[in-house]
Amino acid sequence: MSVAYQIVVCGGIVPDPLQTLEPVAGAAGPTLKNEMMLPAVLDPWAWHALFEAAHLAKSAPGSKVWLVSLGPKAKLQQVMMTVAQKAPFELIAIDGSASGFTEASEVAAVLAGAIKAIPGLDMSRLLVFGGWESASRGAGATMQIVGEMLGIVDQFQGVDKLTVGADGSIEILERIEGGKHQVSKCTGPPAVFGWATGSLPEPPNNPQVGMANMRGIMPALQKAGTSKVGAEGVTFASVSLPKQRRDTKIVKDLSTDEVARDIVSWVTNA
């Protein structure tokens, strides 16, 4: 049984991880030093979610993919120039903060509101994809809250693989503790999937797909609504980089057990 899915991918933008990120205390709360000057990329976990969504939509005729992204419009435009060439989607842009110093509940409320506002949204066909984690908003709770706000109870986090059965049911390979996986199954939409690494490689650039996407991306950016997200009522005592500590000791002829005991002793006394 073939189902034409409506797949919504929630994907924020983050500073390029190759840059030096230094937290500082700003007038409105914590921020990154020269944050607006840092080049941005689509969140790595959202990348996987978008690739998986595009692959699923291609295998299910009549399906459509939306990318809902919250971030400064100027940064979104910069990132979309690259993302647009990877997979076909319709952008829903929301002009707001992309800072990691925001509350997951506030971000989730904005994303859920944008999803509900999609014209012709059919909950019986809806699959919500997103990152299990995030390179900036790493609370690990945003996608769960989005699902709750949409009234979706079938939620799967740490997803590495998704397989649609002949009867329309969906089999999900999820990460669990101890480096293991579990296999779950749901009857079909609606459902929320928080992706880990997925199982697909990064698609090659496709200029034709990019040109088709950009025809919709630019108008979407121009009419993007503004949403204020932050950390209302939260006070940060300080923000700083983790302190580095390195103690070097060179020894020879120690057994494996002796090395292990030495490491445990160093960690427990640190």
Buried (B, 14 or more C-beta within 10 A) or exposed (E): EEBEBBBBBBBBBBBEEEBEBEBEEBEEBBBBEEBEEBEBBBBBBBBBBBBBBBBBBEEBEEBBBBBBBBBBBEBBBBBBEEBBBBBBBBBBBBBBBBBBBBBBBBBBBBBBBBBEEBEEBEEEBBBBBBBBBBBBBBBBBBBBBBBBBBEBEBBBBBBBBBEBEEEEEBEBBBBEEEEEBEEEEBEBBBBBBBBBBBBEEEBEEBEEBBEEBBEBBEEBBEEBEEBEBBBEEEEEEEBEEEEEEEEEEEEEEEEEEEEEEEEEEEEEEE
